Amino acid sequence: MLTDPTSRRAFLAAAGAAGMTWFLTDLGAVDEALAHAGHMASAARPAEFQTLSAADGADLEALMSRIVTSEDGPGAREAGAVYFLDKALGTFMAPQKDGIVASVAEMRKQAAAKWPGTTALAALTPAQLDEFLKSQEQGQVFGQLRFITIVGTFANPSWGGNKDHVGWKLLGHEMKPTFKPPFGYYDAQPQGRS
């Protein structure tokens, strides 16, 4: 959790920039990436990545699984967020692919310097991943990864992410096909009046 106001401002600025990038992209490509995430997360066997290498995908999934954890229920891993990222890097985020892959390689080097013998982020324990992510949270790559993780986990399931509504269940959101009035106390008719 960010408690430093400058960190919050930096995060909000980064999230705003990332959001604007999404706003300006082809929404069809975003829908396609979310649908791919849902399909890959629902596959009975571990899915293969279309854009990422298996090692990069596993390391990114490990990091994403610590951003929205599975400790108290389903998280980013169960929602298929990494498959959304994989598809996004092959479509509307393609110009960012090389930078993200290079960042993963750099993060591996940093982890190996901190924990000698480490060759993959996916091999780190949850506590080590948490410590590592905390050291990265001021960087642009962490902000981007956090944003993608949240989108892939909490997006509308009709787009393919948020498999089995796991993100919504985590938030306590109940999906209803229709909502009947009164929607809130402010919409209710006063008692005794017609």
N, C-alpha and C positions, 0 to 999 in steps of 0.2 A: 504494500500500500504506500502510495506516495504522500508524504506529509509535508514536505518542503514546498512552499508556494511557488518558488521558481521552477521546481520540477513539474508541478501541476501545469503551470503555464507552458512549459516546454512540451509537455505531453499533449496539451490541448492544441497547441500550434501544430505539432506533428500530426495529430489525429485529424485536424482540420484540413491540412495539406493532403493527407492520404484520402480523406473523404472527398475532397474536390477532384482528385485524380479519378476516383471511382465515378463521380458524378459526370465527368467528361468522357468516360469510356463508353464503348458500345455495350449497352445493357443486355443485348442478346448474348454477348460473350460471357458476361457475368452470370446470366441465367444458365448458360451451358456449363460453366464451371461448377456452379452449385448443383446442377443435376448430376454431373459426373461425380461429385463428392458423395451424393446420396447413393448413387449406384455402387460406387466402390466400397463404401462403408457397409452396404447391405450384402456384399458378396460373401459367400460361405467360406471361401479360402482367402488367405491374405492376397490382396490385390497387387498387381504390378503397377509401377508408376509409368506414366506416359512421357513425362518431361524430365523428372528428377531421376538421378541414379538411385539404386536401392539404398546405398549408404547415406546419401544426402536426405532421402525421404525418411529413413529411420531416425536420423539425427534431428531433423525438423519435427517429426512427430513426437519425439521424446521431449523436445523443448515446448512444443505446443501443449502437450499433455500436462505440463507443469504450470502453464498459464491458466488453463481451465482444467483443473485436476479432476481425477476420478475417485478421490478419496471418500467423498460423501455421496457418491452416485455417479452416473455417467458424466463424462466430460468431453473434451475436444477429441480425444482418441475415438470414443464411441460415436461421436457425431460425424466422424470422417473429415475433420477440418483439414488434415494434411492433403487429402485428395482434392479438396477444393483448391488449395494452393498449387498443387501439381498441375491441375488443369488451367488455372489462372496464368501460371508461368508459361504455358504453351499457347495462350491466347492473348487476352488484353494486358497481361503483365509481362509479356515476352521481353520487352526492353529491359526489364529489371532482373531477368533470370541470371545473367552472368554475375551481377552484383550480389545477389542472394547466395548463389553457389560459392562465390569467393568468400563471402562472409561466413558461411558454414565452415569452409576450410580454415579460415582464420580462427574461428571459435574452437575448432578442434585443436589447433596449435596452442591456444591459450589454456584449454583444459589440460592438455598434455604437460604444459609447463607447471600447472598447479598440482596435478595428480599424475606423476610420472608413470608411463606405461599406458596411458589412456590413448586409444586410437579412434574411439567413436564416442560421441556425446550420448548415444543410446545406451552405452555400457555403464554410464554413471548411475549412481543410486539416486532416488528422488531427492534426498537431502543435498547431495552434491549438485544436482541440476538446479535446485532452488538457490543454492549459494552462487552458482555460476550465473544464473539469470539475474540475480540481484546485482552482480558486478556489471551486467550489461544494460541495466534498465535506463541509463542516461543516453544510450546510443540510439541512432536513427534506425538501425536494423531491428533492435528490440521493439521500438514503437511500431514499425511496419509489421513485424511478426505478431505482435499483440493484436493489432487491428485485424489482420487476416484471420487469426485464431478466433476472435470474437465473431467475425462475420460468418466464418464456416461453421461455428458452433450454434449461433443463435438466429441465423437467417430463417426466413419463412421456409418451412419444409417443402412447400410446393416447388421451390427452386432446386431442391435436391440436397441441400445441407441440412443440418439439424435433424439427422436421421431419427426416426421414431419420436420426434419432438423432445429429444433429451435435453436440449438447451432450454426449451420452454418449461419443461418439468423442473429443471434446476431453479428457474426463476419463480416457479409457482404459478405460471400462466396456464390457464385452462382454455383450450381451443373449443369454441362453440361455433356451430354453423350459422346460428343467428343469435342475436341478443334482443331480449324483449324489454320494453319499458317497464318500470322506470330504470334508466341506466344508472342513476345515482340519486341520492336523497334530494338533490336540487331539482330533479325532473319529476318527482312524485307529486301526485295531486294531493292537496291538503285533505286530511280526513274530515268527513262530514260535508264536503263541498262537491259539487259535480261540475 
